[in-house]
Amino acid sequence: MSTEAVSLRDFHHVYEPGKASSSPVLLLLHGTGGDEQELLGLGRSVLPDGALLSVRGQVSEAGMPRFFRRISPGVFDLPDAVARAADLAGFVRAARAGYLLSDRPIVAVGSSNGANIAHLVLLRHAGVLQGAALLRPMVVTPPPDAGGCAGTPVLLLSGRNDPTVPAGQPEALAERITVAGGKAQLVYTGDGHGLGHHDVRTLRQWLAETPFPLAGFGAY
């Protein structure tokens, strides 16, 4: 779809306004097989009074929701991934207007496939996200030819023996974000692909200590 035409109705999602109007808005992006409910508990745990915007991917793989297609595990349909990232960026813009988020920072928290779509939005659509926490991410696409993430804080949480993410991928992605101007911080919090208590503690601390830039509509 054209990003100009993306509306709130185009994505299944949940919005919880929270109590603290000055805190970031967390854009929650699930992994393969999840939905808009999957990361709400994590969001409430790491930012109890903040607003949560949790989105379901539009692609179905054997009945499992995803944010973009893949040809096989670890082999992605790159044109589809780029197009779906543009649609998600359009949805975030629509959510800003529809939920009266004004210039509040929107920080993506994505797990696995959700982390991958988050870094595509981050790298290809400047100004849409003011921060991102990428949980078990891997590199999806070649370096962007547009956009960039100058000054944007990005946390990457990876597992040292993650069977899903090839060795070296977290470092390669952190380098790509740094080259694009982002402030990448790579932390190994566990051994596998699943999330644990260390991930929650690290994410909570990062959100509490990181100054996120205000949104700038001119960048859109």
C-alpha positions in Angstrom: 0.0 0.0 0.0 1.1 3.6 -0.4 2.5 5.0 2.8 0.5 8.1 2.2 -2.7 6.0 2.6 -1.8 4.0 5.7 -4.3 4.6 8.5 -4.8 3.2 12.0 -7.3 0.7 10.6 -4.6 -1.0 8.4 -2.8 -2.7 11.4 -4.4 -4.7 14.2 -3.0 -3.0 17.3 -3.6 -2.1 20.9 -3.0 1.4 22.3 -2.7 2.0 26.1 -2.2 5.7 26.8 -0.5 5.2 30.2 -0.3 7.7 33.0 2.9 9.7 32.3 2.4 12.0 29.4 6.1 13.0 29.4 7.5 9.5 29.0 8.3 7.8 25.7 5.7 5.8 23.8 6.8 2.2 23.3 6.1 0.7 19.9 5.9 -3.0 20.7 6.7 -5.4 17.8 6.3 -9.1 18.3 8.3 -12.0 17.0 7.1 -14.7 14.5 3.9 -16.2 15.7 3.1 -13.5 18.2 0.4 -10.8 18.0 -0.4 -7.4 19.4 -0.9 -8.9 22.9 2.5 -10.6 23.1 4.7 -7.8 24.4 2.2 -5.8 26.5 3.4 -7.5 29.7 7.0 -6.6 28.9 6.1 -3.1 28.1 4.2 -2.6 31.3 7.1 -4.1 33.2 9.8 -1.9 31.8 7.8 1.3 31.5 4.9 1.0 34.0 3.4 4.5 33.5 4.2 4.9 29.8 2.1 4.6 26.7 2.1 1.4 24.8 1.4 1.0 21.1 1.5 -2.7 20.2 1.1 -3.8 16.6 0.5 -7.1 14.8 2.4 -8.0 11.6 0.4 -8.2 8.4 2.1 -11.3 6.9 0.9 -14.8 7.7 3.4 -17.7 7.6 1.6 -21.0 8.1 -0.9 -19.1 10.2 1.8 -17.3 12.2 1.9 -13.5 12.1 5.1 -11.8 10.9 6.0 -8.3 9.8 7.5 -9.4 6.5 7.9 -12.5 4.4 10.9 -14.8 4.4 11.9 -17.4 1.8 13.3 -19.8 4.5 14.6 -19.4 8.0 17.2 -16.6 7.9 16.5 -15.9 4.2 14.3 -12.9 3.8 12.1 -11.5 1.0 14.0 -8.2 0.8 11.6 -6.2 -1.4 8.7 -7.2 0.8 10.7 -6.3 4.0 11.5 -2.9 2.6 7.8 -2.3 1.6 6.4 -3.5 4.9 8.8 -1.2 6.8 7.5 1.7 4.8 3.9 0.7 5.7 4.8 0.4 9.4 6.4 3.9 9.2 3.2 5.2 7.7 1.2 3.6 10.6 3.4 5.3 13.2 2.8 8.6 11.5 -0.9 7.9 11.6 -0.8 6.9 15.2 0.9 10.2 16.1 -2.0 12.1 14.7 -4.8 9.7 15.7 -3.7 9.3 19.3 -2.5 12.9 19.8 1.0 12.0 20.6 2.4 15.3 19.4 6.2 15.5 19.7 6.6 12.6 22.2 9.4 10.2 21.5 8.4 6.9 20.1 10.8 4.1 21.0 10.4 0.7 19.2 10.8 -2.5 21.3 11.0 -5.4 18.9 11.7 -9.0 19.5 13.2 -11.2 16.8 11.2 -10.5 13.6 9.9 -7.4 15.4 13.4 -6.2 16.0 14.2 -6.7 12.3 11.3 -4.6 11.1 12.2 -2.0 13.7 15.7 -1.5 12.5 14.5 -1.3 8.9 12.2 1.6 9.9 15.0 3.1 11.9 17.5 3.0 9.0 15.2 3.8 6.1 12.7 6.3 7.6 14.5 9.2 9.4 12.6 10.8 12.2 9.9 8.2 12.6 11.5 6.6 15.7 13.4 8.4 18.4 14.9 5.2 19.8 14.9 1.4 19.5 15.5 -1.6 21.6 16.3 -4.6 19.4 15.9 -7.9 21.1 17.7 -10.8 19.3 18.0 -8.9 16.0 19.9 -9.9 12.8 20.8 -8.0 9.6 18.0 -8.0 7.1 18.9 -5.8 4.1 21.9 -3.9 2.6 22.7 -0.5 3.9 19.9 2.0 3.3 20.1 4.5 0.4 17.9 7.0 2.3 17.1 8.0 5.8 19.5 7.5 8.6 19.3 7.6 12.4 21.7 10.4 13.4 21.9 10.7 17.2 19.2 8.0 17.8 19.8 5.7 20.8 19.7 2.0 19.9 20.0 -0.9 22.3 20.7 -4.4 20.9 20.2 -7.3 23.3 21.6 -10.6 22.0 22.3 -14.2 23.1 25.8 -15.6 22.8 24.7 -19.0 21.7 21.5 -18.0 19.9 20.7 -20.8 17.4 18.6 -18.4 15.3 20.9 -15.5 14.8 24.2 -16.3 13.0 27.5 -15.4 14.8 28.6 -11.9 14.0 25.2 -10.6 13.0 24.6 -8.4 16.2 28.0 -6.8 15.7 27.4 -6.2 12.0 24.0 -4.6 12.8 25.5 -2.4 15.5 28.2 -1.2 13.1 25.6 -0.5 10.5 23.6 1.6 12.9 26.7 3.4 14.1 27.7 4.2 10.5 24.2 5.7 9.9 24.8 8.0 12.9 22.9 6.0 15.6 24.2 5.5 19.2 24.4 1.7 19.2 24.9 -0.2 22.4 25.3 -4.0 22.1 24.7 -6.1 25.2 24.8 -9.9 25.4 22.2 -10.8 28.0 21.7 -14.6 27.6 22.7 -17.7 25.6 19.6 -18.4 23.5 16.9 -16.7 21.4 14.4 -16.5 24.2 14.2 -13.5 26.5 15.0 -13.7 30.2 15.1 -11.6 33.4 18.4 -10.0 32.4 16.8 -8.7 29.2 14.0 -7.1 31.2 16.4 -5.5 33.8 18.7 -4.2 31.1 15.8 -2.8 29.0 14.2 -1.1 32.0 17.5 0.5 33.0 18.2 1.7 29.5 14.8 3.3 29.2 15.2 5.0 32.5 18.7 6.4 31.8 18.5 7.3 28.1 17.6 10.8 27.0 15.5 10.4 23.8 15.2 13.2 21.3 11.8 14.8 20.8 10.0 13.9 17.6 10.6 16.3 14.7 7.9 16.3 12.1 10.1 18.1 9.7 12.1 14.9 9.3 9.1 13.1 7.9 
